[in-house]
Amino acid sequence: ALEFELLRYLIEHRGGVISRGELLREVWGYGEEAMTRTVDVHIGLLRQKLEADPANPEHFLTVRGHGYKFVAHNEDDN
């Protein structure tokens, strides 16, 4: 269920950079002081399931020092 909520949140905020803190607060309901790698683990699970090449993600991007970004590609972009 949390994986689906994470995906939903990322899609709703596609194109924007979302911090780990925001994801922990909005998806998991954790406080601002929470220090956990749970977001990283769940992003990795989404990549394994939804990326063509999880080692080189095109949709679930890490923005170093800031958080994550979901990028959706349109067929028109090809």
PyMOL Python script that loads the backbone (N, CA, C, O; Angstrom):
from pymol import cmd

cmd.read_pdbstr("""\
ATOM      1  N   ALA A   1       0.822  -1.194   0.000  1.00  0.00           N
ATOM      2  CA  ALA A   1       0.000   0.000   0.000  1.00  0.00           C
ATOM      3  C   ALA A   1       0.873   1.267   0.000  1.00  0.00           C
ATOM      4  O   ALA A   1       0.551   2.234  -0.691  1.00  0.00           O
ATOM      5  N   LEU A   2       1.966   1.269   0.765  1.00  0.00           N
ATOM      6  CA  LEU A   2       2.832   2.448   0.796  1.00  0.00           C
ATOM      7  C   LEU A   2       3.537   2.669  -0.533  1.00  0.00           C
ATOM      8  O   LEU A   2       3.766   3.809  -0.937  1.00  0.00           O
ATOM      9  N   GLU A   3       3.879   1.592  -1.207  1.00  0.00           N
ATOM     10  CA  GLU A   3       4.508   1.717  -2.520  1.00  0.00           C
ATOM     11  C   GLU A   3       3.551   2.413  -3.492  1.00  0.00           C
ATOM     12  O   GLU A   3       3.963   3.277  -4.266  1.00  0.00           O
ATOM     13  N   PHE A   4       2.286   2.034  -3.447  1.00  0.00           N
ATOM     14  CA  PHE A   4       1.283   2.671  -4.303  1.00  0.00           C
ATOM     15  C   PHE A   4       1.113   4.141  -3.930  1.00  0.00           C
ATOM     16  O   PHE A   4       1.010   4.989  -4.816  1.00  0.00           O
ATOM     17  N   GLU A   5       1.082   4.455  -2.643  1.00  0.00           N
ATOM     18  CA  GLU A   5       0.943   5.847  -2.192  1.00  0.00           C
ATOM     19  C   GLU A   5       2.148   6.674  -2.621  1.00  0.00           C
ATOM     20  O   GLU A   5       2.000   7.835  -3.003  1.00  0.00           O
ATOM     21  N   LEU A   6       3.333   6.087  -2.560  1.00  0.00           N
ATOM     22  CA  LEU A   6       4.534   6.774  -3.017  1.00  0.00           C
ATOM     23  C   LEU A   6       4.433   7.064  -4.509  1.00  0.00           C
ATOM     24  O   LEU A   6       4.721   8.178  -4.946  1.00  0.00           O
ATOM     25  N   LEU A   7       4.032   6.084  -5.281  1.00  0.00           N
ATOM     26  CA  LEU A   7       3.876   6.258  -6.725  1.00  0.00           C
ATOM     27  C   LEU A   7       2.849   7.347  -7.019  1.00  0.00           C
ATOM     28  O   LEU A   7       3.080   8.211  -7.866  1.00  0.00           O
ATOM     29  N   ARG A   8       1.728   7.307  -6.330  1.00  0.00           N
ATOM     30  CA  ARG A   8       0.681   8.311  -6.521  1.00  0.00           C
ATOM     31  C   ARG A   8       1.217   9.708  -6.233  1.00  0.00           C
ATOM     32  O   ARG A   8       0.981  10.634  -7.009  1.00  0.00           O
ATOM     33  N   TYR A   9       1.932   9.867  -5.130  1.00  0.00           N
ATOM     34  CA  TYR A   9       2.465  11.171  -4.744  1.00  0.00           C
ATOM     35  C   TYR A   9       3.468  11.672  -5.776  1.00  0.00           C
ATOM     36  O   TYR A   9       3.443  12.846  -6.146  1.00  0.00           O
ATOM     37  N   LEU A  10       4.346  10.792  -6.240  1.00  0.00           N
ATOM     38  CA  LEU A  10       5.322  11.172  -7.249  1.00  0.00           C
ATOM     39  C   LEU A  10       4.643  11.602  -8.545  1.00  0.00           C
ATOM     40  O   LEU A  10       5.043  12.591  -9.159  1.00  0.00           O
ATOM     41  N   ILE A  11       3.621  10.863  -8.962  1.00  0.00           N
ATOM     42  CA  ILE A  11       2.908  11.211 -10.190  1.00  0.00           C
ATOM     43  C   ILE A  11       2.198  12.550 -10.035  1.00  0.00           C
ATOM     44  O   ILE A  11       2.228  13.375 -10.949  1.00  0.00           O
ATOM     45  N   GLU A  12       1.568  12.772  -8.900  1.00  0.00           N
ATOM     46  CA  GLU A  12       0.873  14.044  -8.664  1.00  0.00           C
ATOM     47  C   GLU A  12       1.831  15.231  -8.683  1.00  0.00           C
ATOM     48  O   GLU A  12       1.430  16.352  -8.996  1.00  0.00           O
ATOM     49  N   HIS A  13       3.097  14.986  -8.347  1.00  0.00           N
ATOM     50  CA  HIS A  13       4.089  16.061  -8.291  1.00  0.00           C
ATOM     51  C   HIS A  13       5.148  15.896  -9.376  1.00  0.00           C
ATOM     52  O   HIS A  13       6.276  16.365  -9.226  1.00  0.00           O
ATOM     53  N   ARG A  14       4.782  15.229 -10.469  1.00  0.00           N
ATOM     54  CA  ARG A  14       5.748  14.939 -11.538  1.00  0.00           C
ATOM     55  C   ARG A  14       6.416  16.219 -12.045  1.00  0.00           C
ATOM     56  O   ARG A  14       5.800  17.278 -12.162  1.00  0.00           O
ATOM     57  N   GLY A  15       7.689  16.063 -12.333  1.00  0.00           N
ATOM     58  CA  GLY A  15       8.479  17.178 -12.835  1.00  0.00           C
ATOM     59  C   GLY A  15       9.130  18.006 -11.744  1.00  0.00           C
ATOM     60  O   GLY A  15      10.076  18.747 -12.010  1.00  0.00           O
ATOM     61  N   GLY A  16       8.638  17.889 -10.521  1.00  0.00           N
ATOM     62  CA  GLY A  16       9.214  18.647  -9.411  1.00  0.00           C
ATOM     63  C   GLY A  16      10.117  17.774  -8.562  1.00  0.00           C
ATOM     64  O   GLY A  16       9.946  16.556  -8.500  1.00  0.00           O
ATOM     65  N   VAL A  17      11.069  18.401  -7.917  1.00  0.00           N
ATOM     66  CA  VAL A  17      11.968  17.674  -7.008  1.00  0.00           C
ATOM     67  C   VAL A  17      11.305  17.601  -5.640  1.00  0.00           C
ATOM     68  O   VAL A  17      10.880  18.615  -5.086  1.00  0.00           O
ATOM     69  N   ILE A  18      11.223  16.392  -5.107  1.00  0.00           N
ATOM     70  CA  ILE A  18      10.572  16.155  -3.819  1.00  0.00           C
ATOM     71  C   ILE A  18      11.624  15.625  -2.855  1.00  0.00           C
ATOM     72  O   ILE A  18      12.294  14.633  -3.144  1.00  0.00           O
ATOM     73  N   SER A  19      11.764  16.271  -1.734  1.00  0.00           N
ATOM     74  CA  SER A  19      12.776  15.856  -0.755  1.00  0.00           C
ATOM     75  C   SER A  19      12.353  14.578  -0.037  1.00  0.00           C
ATOM     76  O   SER A  19      11.170  14.239   0.003  1.00  0.00           O
ATOM     77  N   ARG A  20      13.324  13.880   0.525  1.00  0.00           N
ATOM     78  CA  ARG A  20      13.032  12.702   1.340  1.00  0.00           C
ATOM     79  C   ARG A  20      12.131  13.090   2.503  1.00  0.00           C
ATOM     80  O   ARG A  20      11.195  12.365   2.840  1.00  0.00           O
ATOM     81  N   GLY A  21      12.416  14.239   3.118  1.00  0.00           N
ATOM     82  CA  GLY A  21      11.604  14.703   4.243  1.00  0.00           C
ATOM     83  C   GLY A  21      10.153  14.897   3.875  1.00  0.00           C
ATOM     84  O   GLY A  21       9.260  14.518   4.632  1.00  0.00           O
ATOM     85  N   GLU A  22       9.907  15.492   2.702  1.00  0.00           N
ATOM     86  CA  GLU A  22       8.524  15.677   2.253  1.00  0.00           C
ATOM     87  C   GLU A  22       7.846  14.338   2.019  1.00  0.00           C
ATOM     88  O   GLU A  22       6.693  14.150   2.405  1.00  0.00           O
ATOM     89  N   LEU A  23       8.556  13.404   1.387  1.00  0.00           N
ATOM     90  CA  LEU A  23       7.979  12.080   1.141  1.00  0.00           C
ATOM     91  C   LEU A  23       7.694  11.364   2.452  1.00  0.00           C
ATOM     92  O   LEU A  23       6.634  10.759   2.610  1.00  0.00           O
ATOM     93  N   LEU A  24       8.626  11.426   3.388  1.00  0.00           N
ATOM     94  CA  LEU A  24       8.407  10.786   4.684  1.00  0.00           C
ATOM     95  C   LEU A  24       7.206  11.390   5.397  1.00  0.00           C
ATOM     96  O   LEU A  24       6.427  10.674   6.027  1.00  0.00           O
ATOM     97  N   ARG A  25       7.059  12.676   5.300  1.00  0.00           N
ATOM     98  CA  ARG A  25       5.953  13.372   5.969  1.00  0.00           C
ATOM     99  C   ARG A  25       4.616  13.089   5.275  1.00  0.00           C
ATOM    100  O   ARG A  25       3.626  12.764   5.931  1.00  0.00           O
ATOM    101  N   GLU A  26       4.595  13.216   3.950  1.00  0.00           N
ATOM    102  CA  GLU A  26       3.339  13.133   3.204  1.00  0.00           C
ATOM    103  C   GLU A  26       2.874  11.704   2.914  1.00  0.00           C
ATOM    104  O   GLU A  26       1.670  11.446   2.872  1.00  0.00           O
ATOM    105  N   VAL A  27       3.802  10.782   2.714  1.00  0.00           N
ATOM    106  CA  VAL A  27       3.433   9.397   2.376  1.00  0.00           C
ATOM    107  C   VAL A  27       3.417   8.514   3.621  1.00  0.00           C
ATOM    108  O   VAL A  27       2.492   7.727   3.822  1.00  0.00           O
ATOM    109  N   TRP A  28       4.460   8.651   4.461  1.00  0.00           N
ATOM    110  CA  TRP A  28       4.572   7.790   5.639  1.00  0.00           C
ATOM    111  C   TRP A  28       3.995   8.417   6.903  1.00  0.00           C
ATOM    112  O   TRP A  28       3.709   7.709   7.869  1.00  0.00           O
ATOM    113  N   GLY A  29       3.821   9.727   6.907  1.00  0.00           N
ATOM    114  CA  GLY A  29       3.297  10.394   8.089  1.00  0.00           C
ATOM    115  C   GLY A  29       4.328  10.590   9.189  1.00  0.00           C
ATOM    116  O   GLY A  29       3.964  10.814  10.343  1.00  0.00           O
ATOM    117  N   TYR A  30       5.615  10.509   8.848  1.00  0.00           N
ATOM    118  CA  TYR A  30       6.685  10.705   9.819  1.00  0.00           C
ATOM    119  C   TYR A  30       6.900  12.185  10.089  1.00  0.00           C
ATOM    120  O   TYR A  30       6.544  13.035   9.273  1.00  0.00           O
ATOM    121  N   GLY A  31       7.484  12.484  11.238  1.00  0.00           N
ATOM    122  CA  GLY A  31       7.834  13.848  11.586  1.00  0.00           C
ATOM    123  C   GLY A  31       9.071  14.315  10.847  1.00  0.00           C
ATOM    124  O   GLY A  31       9.775  13.517  10.229  1.00  0.00           O
ATOM    125  N   GLU A  32       9.330  15.590  10.911  1.00  0.00           N
ATOM    126  CA  GLU A  32      10.455  16.210  10.208  1.00  0.00           C
ATOM    127  C   GLU A  32      11.810  15.651  10.657  1.00  0.00           C
ATOM    128  O   GLU A  32      12.765  15.649   9.880  1.00  0.00           O
ATOM    129  N   GLU A  33      11.897  15.181  11.896  1.00  0.00           N
ATOM    130  CA  GLU A  33      13.171  14.708  12.433  1.00  0.00           C
ATOM    131  C   GLU A  33      13.510  13.271  12.029  1.00  0.00           C
ATOM    132  O   GLU A  33      14.594  12.784  12.350  1.00  0.00           O
ATOM    133  N   ALA A  34      12.618  12.601  11.345  1.00  0.00           N
ATOM    134  CA  ALA A  34      12.838  11.201  10.971  1.00  0.00           C
ATOM    135  C   ALA A  34      14.057  11.064  10.056  1.00  0.00           C
ATOM    136  O   ALA A  34      14.189  11.785   9.066  1.00  0.00           O
ATOM    137  N   MET A  35      14.919  10.156  10.392  1.00  0.00           N
ATOM    138  CA  MET A  35      16.097   9.856   9.583  1.00  0.00           C
ATOM    139  C   MET A  35      16.005   8.375   9.215  1.00  0.00           C
ATOM    140  O   MET A  35      16.238   7.502  10.051  1.00  0.00           O
ATOM    141  N   THR A  36      15.671   8.111   7.983  1.00  0.00           N
ATOM    142  CA  THR A  36      15.501   6.726   7.564  1.00  0.00           C
ATOM    143  C   THR A  36      15.800   6.598   6.077  1.00  0.00           C
ATOM    144  O   THR A  36      15.705   7.567   5.324  1.00  0.00           O
ATOM    145  N   ARG A  37      16.157   5.406   5.674  1.00  0.00           N
ATOM    146  CA  ARG A  37      16.431   5.117   4.262  1.00  0.00           C
ATOM    147  C   ARG A  37      15.230   4.460   3.590  1.00  0.00           C
ATOM    148  O   ARG A  37      15.339   3.957   2.472  1.00  0.00           O
ATOM    149  N   THR A  38      14.092   4.465   4.267  1.00  0.00           N
ATOM    150  CA  THR A  38      12.918   3.782   3.733  1.00  0.00           C
ATOM    151  C   THR A  38      12.485   4.347   2.373  1.00  0.00           C
ATOM    152  O   THR A  38      12.022   3.597   1.513  1.00  0.00           O
ATOM    153  N   VAL A  39      12.632   5.653   2.176  1.00  0.00           N
ATOM    154  CA  VAL A  39      12.277   6.248   0.880  1.00  0.00           C
ATOM    155  C   VAL A  39      13.171   5.665  -0.204  1.00  0.00           C
ATOM    156  O   VAL A  39      12.684   5.289  -1.270  1.00  0.00           O
ATOM    157  N   ASP A  40      14.467   5.586   0.055  1.00  0.00           N
ATOM    158  CA  ASP A  40      15.403   5.053  -0.930  1.00  0.00           C
ATOM    159  C   ASP A  40      15.058   3.609  -1.304  1.00  0.00           C
ATOM    160  O   ASP A  40      15.103   3.226  -2.473  1.00  0.00           O
ATOM    161  N   VAL A  41      14.716   2.828  -0.294  1.00  0.00           N
ATOM    162  CA  VAL A  41      14.361   1.429  -0.531  1.00  0.00           C
ATOM    163  C   VAL A  41      13.117   1.339  -1.411  1.00  0.00           C
ATOM    164  O   VAL A  41      13.088   0.554  -2.358  1.00  0.00           O
ATOM    165  N   HIS A  42      12.101   2.126  -1.112  1.00  0.00           N
ATOM    166  CA  HIS A  42      10.860   2.072  -1.887  1.00  0.00           C
ATOM    167  C   HIS A  42      11.032   2.633  -3.300  1.00  0.00           C
ATOM    168  O   HIS A  42      10.408   2.138  -4.238  1.00  0.00           O
ATOM    169  N   ILE A  43      11.866   3.655  -3.460  1.00  0.00           N
ATOM    170  CA  ILE A  43      12.173   4.147  -4.811  1.00  0.00           C
ATOM    171  C   ILE A  43      12.856   3.032  -5.597  1.00  0.00           C
ATOM    172  O   ILE A  43      12.555   2.820  -6.771  1.00  0.00           O
ATOM    173  N   GLY A  44      13.769   2.327  -4.950  1.00  0.00           N
ATOM    174  CA  GLY A  44      14.441   1.198  -5.599  1.00  0.00           C
ATOM    175  C   GLY A  44      13.464   0.114  -6.029  1.00  0.00           C
ATOM    176  O   GLY A  44      13.608  -0.461  -7.109  1.00  0.00           O
ATOM    177  N   LEU A  45      12.478  -0.168  -5.197  1.00  0.00           N
ATOM    178  CA  LEU A  45      11.461  -1.166  -5.556  1.00  0.00           C
ATOM    179  C   LEU A  45      10.635  -0.708  -6.751  1.00  0.00           C
ATOM    180  O   LEU A  45      10.330  -1.506  -7.638  1.00  0.00           O
ATOM    181  N   LEU A  46      10.271   0.573  -6.779  1.00  0.00           N
ATOM    182  CA  LEU A  46       9.531   1.099  -7.933  1.00  0.00           C
ATOM    183  C   LEU A  46      10.373   1.011  -9.199  1.00  0.00           C
ATOM    184  O   LEU A  46       9.863   0.672 -10.267  1.00  0.00           O
ATOM    185  N   ARG A  47      11.646   1.315  -9.081  1.00  0.00           N
ATOM    186  CA  ARG A  47      12.535   1.221 -10.248  1.00  0.00           C
ATOM    187  C   ARG A  47      12.606  -0.217 -10.757  1.00  0.00           C
ATOM    188  O   ARG A  47      12.553  -0.456 -11.963  1.00  0.00           O
ATOM    189  N   GLN A  48      12.728  -1.174  -9.833  1.00  0.00           N
ATOM    190  CA  GLN A  48      12.806  -2.582 -10.227  1.00  0.00           C
ATOM    191  C   GLN A  48      11.552  -3.021 -10.974  1.00  0.00           C
ATOM    192  O   GLN A  48      11.626  -3.816 -11.911  1.00  0.00           O
ATOM    193  N   LYS A  49      10.415  -2.508 -10.563  1.00  0.00           N
ATOM    194  CA  LYS A  49       9.136  -2.918 -11.156  1.00  0.00           C
ATOM    195  C   LYS A  49       8.774  -2.147 -12.411  1.00  0.00           C
ATOM    196  O   LYS A  49       8.135  -2.697 -13.309  1.00  0.00           O
ATOM    197  N   LEU A  50       9.171  -0.879 -12.490  1.00  0.00           N
ATOM    198  CA  LEU A  50       8.621  -0.017 -13.538  1.00  0.00           C
ATOM    199  C   LEU A  50       9.625   0.559 -14.534  1.00  0.00           C
ATOM    200  O   LEU A  50       9.219   1.075 -15.575  1.00  0.00           O
ATOM    201  N   GLU A  51      10.900   0.484 -14.247  1.00  0.00           N
ATOM    202  CA  GLU A  51      11.905   0.994 -15.179  1.00  0.00           C
ATOM    203  C   GLU A  51      12.356  -0.110 -16.123  1.00  0.00           C
ATOM    204  O   GLU A  51      12.495  -1.262 -15.709  1.00  0.00           O
ATOM    205  N   ALA A  52      12.584   0.228 -17.378  1.00  0.00           N
ATOM    206  CA  ALA A  52      13.111  -0.746 -18.333  1.00  0.00           C
ATOM    207  C   ALA A  52      14.502  -1.208 -17.910  1.00  0.00           C
ATOM    208  O   ALA A  52      14.836  -2.387 -18.027  1.00  0.00           O
ATOM    209  N   ASP A  53      15.311  -0.265 -17.416  1.00  0.00           N
ATOM    210  CA  ASP A  53      16.654  -0.555 -16.924  1.00  0.00           C
ATOM    211  C   ASP A  53      16.800   0.123 -15.561  1.00  0.00           C
ATOM    212  O   ASP A  53      17.186   1.290 -15.489  1.00  0.00           O
ATOM    213  N   PRO A  54      16.495  -0.600 -14.480  1.00  0.00           N
ATOM    214  CA  PRO A  54      16.524   0.004 -13.139  1.00  0.00           C
ATOM    215  C   PRO A  54      17.863   0.642 -12.756  1.00  0.00           C
ATOM    216  O   PRO A  54      17.895   1.565 -11.942  1.00  0.00           O
ATOM    217  N   ALA A  55      18.958   0.161 -13.331  1.00  0.00           N
ATOM    218  CA  ALA A  55      20.269   0.727 -13.020  1.00  0.00           C
ATOM    219  C   ALA A  55      20.466   2.095 -13.679  1.00  0.00           C
ATOM    220  O   ALA A  55      21.313   2.881 -13.255  1.00  0.00           O
ATOM    221  N   ASN A  56      19.683   2.364 -14.708  1.00  0.00           N
ATOM    222  CA  ASN A  56      19.738   3.645 -15.420  1.00  0.00           C
ATOM    223  C   ASN A  56      18.324   4.194 -15.556  1.00  0.00           C
ATOM    224  O   ASN A  56      17.765   4.218 -16.652  1.00  0.00           O
ATOM    225  N   PRO A  57      17.750   4.633 -14.446  1.00  0.00           N
ATOM    226  CA  PRO A  57      16.344   5.045 -14.463  1.00  0.00           C
ATOM    227  C   PRO A  57      16.083   6.267 -15.340  1.00  0.00           C
ATOM    228  O   PRO A  57      16.900   7.185 -15.421  1.00  0.00           O
ATOM    229  N   GLU A  58      14.925   6.252 -15.992  1.00  0.00           N
ATOM    230  CA  GLU A  58      14.481   7.365 -16.821  1.00  0.00           C
ATOM    231  C   GLU A  58      13.294   8.085 -16.194  1.00  0.00           C
ATOM    232  O   GLU A  58      12.997   9.223 -16.560  1.00  0.00           O
ATOM    233  N   HIS A  59      12.613   7.435 -15.254  1.00  0.00           N
ATOM    234  CA  HIS A  59      11.389   8.004 -14.683  1.00  0.00           C
ATOM    235  C   HIS A  59      11.538   8.381 -13.210  1.00  0.00           C
ATOM    236  O   HIS A  59      11.055   9.433 -12.791  1.00  0.00           O
ATOM    237  N   PHE A  60      12.194   7.543 -12.431  1.00  0.00           N
ATOM    238  CA  PHE A  60      12.365   7.787 -10.999  1.00  0.00           C
ATOM    239  C   PHE A  60      13.805   8.232 -10.777  1.00  0.00           C
ATOM    240  O   PHE A  60      14.697   7.413 -10.558  1.00  0.00           O
ATOM    241  N   LEU A  61      14.015   9.541 -10.837  1.00  0.00           N
ATOM    242  CA  LEU A  61      15.362  10.090 -10.830  1.00  0.00           C
ATOM    243  C   LEU A  61      15.772  10.568  -9.449  1.00  0.00           C
ATOM    244  O   LEU A  61      14.962  11.111  -8.698  1.00  0.00           O
ATOM    245  N   THR A  62      17.041  10.357  -9.124  1.00  0.00           N
ATOM    246  CA  THR A  62      17.622  10.901  -7.907  1.00  0.00           C
ATOM    247  C   THR A  62      18.200  12.263  -8.241  1.00  0.00           C
ATOM    248  O   THR A  62      18.962  12.402  -9.198  1.00  0.00           O
ATOM    249  N   VAL A  63      17.842  13.265  -7.459  1.00  0.00           N
ATOM    250  CA  VAL A  63      18.428  14.598  -7.592  1.00  0.00           C
ATOM    251  C   VAL A  63      19.350  14.752  -6.392  1.00  0.00           C
ATOM    252  O   VAL A  63      18.915  15.085  -5.290  1.00  0.00           O
ATOM    253  N   ARG A  64      20.600  14.510  -6.624  1.00  0.00           N
ATOM    254  CA  ARG A  64      21.600  14.438  -5.548  1.00  0.00           C
ATOM    255  C   ARG A  64      21.532  15.660  -4.634  1.00  0.00           C
ATOM    256  O   ARG A  64      21.560  16.805  -5.085  1.00  0.00           O
ATOM    257  N   GLY A  65      21.442  15.378  -3.342  1.00  0.00           N
ATOM    258  CA  GLY A  65      21.406  16.425  -2.343  1.00  0.00           C
ATOM    259  C   GLY A  65      20.048  17.067  -2.137  1.00  0.00           C
ATOM    260  O   GLY A  65      19.885  17.927  -1.271  1.00  0.00           O
ATOM    261  N   HIS A  66      19.049  16.641  -2.952  1.00  0.00           N
ATOM    262  CA  HIS A  66      17.724  17.260  -2.863  1.00  0.00           C
ATOM    263  C   HIS A  66      16.588  16.265  -2.675  1.00  0.00           C
ATOM    264  O   HIS A  66      15.674  16.520  -1.891  1.00  0.00           O
ATOM    265  N   GLY A  67      16.627  15.140  -3.373  1.00  0.00           N
ATOM    266  CA  GLY A  67      15.549  14.167  -3.249  1.00  0.00           C
ATOM    267  C   GLY A  67      15.319  13.408  -4.536  1.00  0.00           C
ATOM    268  O   GLY A  67      16.259  12.919  -5.163  1.00  0.00           O
ATOM    269  N   TYR A  68      14.062  13.315  -4.920  1.00  0.00           N
ATOM    270  CA  TYR A  68      13.680  12.531  -6.093  1.00  0.00           C
ATOM    271  C   TYR A  68      12.771  13.325  -7.008  1.00  0.00           C
ATOM    272  O   TYR A  68      12.122  14.290  -6.605  1.00  0.00           O
ATOM    273  N   LYS A  69      12.749  12.882  -8.263  1.00  0.00           N
ATOM    274  CA  LYS A  69      11.925  13.536  -9.268  1.00  0.00           C
ATOM    275  C   LYS A  69      11.324  12.450 -10.153  1.00  0.00           C
ATOM    276  O   LYS A  69      12.026  11.539 -10.591  1.00  0.00           O
ATOM    277  N   PHE A  70      10.024  12.548 -10.414  1.00  0.00           N
ATOM    278  CA  PHE A  70       9.372  11.619 -11.338  1.00  0.00           C
ATOM    279  C   PHE A  70       9.211  12.325 -12.667  1.00  0.00           C
ATOM    280  O   PHE A  70       8.687  13.437 -12.733  1.00  0.00           O
ATOM    281  N   VAL A  71       9.666  11.668 -13.732  1.00  0.00           N
ATOM    282  CA  VAL A  71       9.574  12.218 -15.075  1.00  0.00           C
ATOM    283  C   VAL A  71       8.773  11.252 -15.935  1.00  0.00           C
ATOM    284  O   VAL A  71       9.123  10.079 -16.064  1.00  0.00           O
ATOM    285  N   ALA A  72       7.705  11.755 -16.515  1.00  0.00           N
ATOM    286  CA  ALA A  72       6.896  10.949 -17.433  1.00  0.00           C
ATOM    287  C   ALA A  72       7.219  11.394 -18.847  1.00  0.00           C
ATOM    288  O   ALA A  72       7.239  12.589 -19.141  1.00  0.00           O
ATOM    289  N   HIS A  73       7.469  10.445 -19.710  1.00  0.00           N
ATOM    290  CA  HIS A  73       7.760  10.757 -21.107  1.00  0.00           C
ATOM    291  C   HIS A  73       6.518  10.541 -21.946  1.00  0.00           C
ATOM    292  O   HIS A  73       5.848   9.517 -21.814  1.00  0.00           O
ATOM    293  N   ASN A  74       6.207  11.486 -22.798  1.00  0.00           N
ATOM    294  CA  ASN A  74       5.081  11.350 -23.728  1.00  0.00           C
ATOM    295  C   ASN A  74       5.556  10.655 -24.983  1.00  0.00           C
ATOM    296  O   ASN A  74       6.731  10.737 -25.342  1.00  0.00           O
ATOM    297  N   GLU A  75       4.644   9.971 -25.649  1.00  0.00           N
ATOM    298  CA  GLU A  75       4.997   9.338 -26.923  1.00  0.00           C
ATOM    299  C   GLU A  75       5.446  10.370 -27.925  1.00  0.00           C
ATOM    300  O   GLU A  75       6.261  10.063 -28.795  1.00  0.00           O
ATOM    301  N   ASP A  76       4.936  11.597 -27.830  1.00  0.00           N
ATOM    302  CA  ASP A  76       5.308  12.666 -28.739  1.00  0.00           C
ATOM    303  C   ASP A  76       6.747  13.096 -28.587  1.00  0.00           C
ATOM    304  O   ASP A  76       7.296  13.733 -29.487  1.00  0.00           O
ATOM    305  N   ASP A  77       7.392  12.756 -27.439  1.00  0.00           N
ATOM    306  CA  ASP A  77       8.772  13.126 -27.182  1.00  0.00           C
ATOM    307  C   ASP A  77       9.763  12.314 -28.013  1.00  0.00           C
ATOM    308  O   ASP A  77      10.920  12.710 -28.152  1.00  0.00           O
ATOM    309  N   ASN A  78       9.325  11.186 -28.565  1.00  0.00           N
ATOM    310  CA  ASN A  78      10.235  10.307 -29.296  1.00  0.00           C
ATOM    311  C   ASN A  78      10.550  10.826 -30.642  1.00  0.00           C
ATOM    312  O   ASN A  78      11.306  10.199 -31.385  1.00  0.00           O
TER     313      ASN A  78
END
""", "prot")
cmd.dss("prot")
cmd.show_as("cartoon", "prot")
cmd.util.cbc("prot")
cmd.orient("prot")
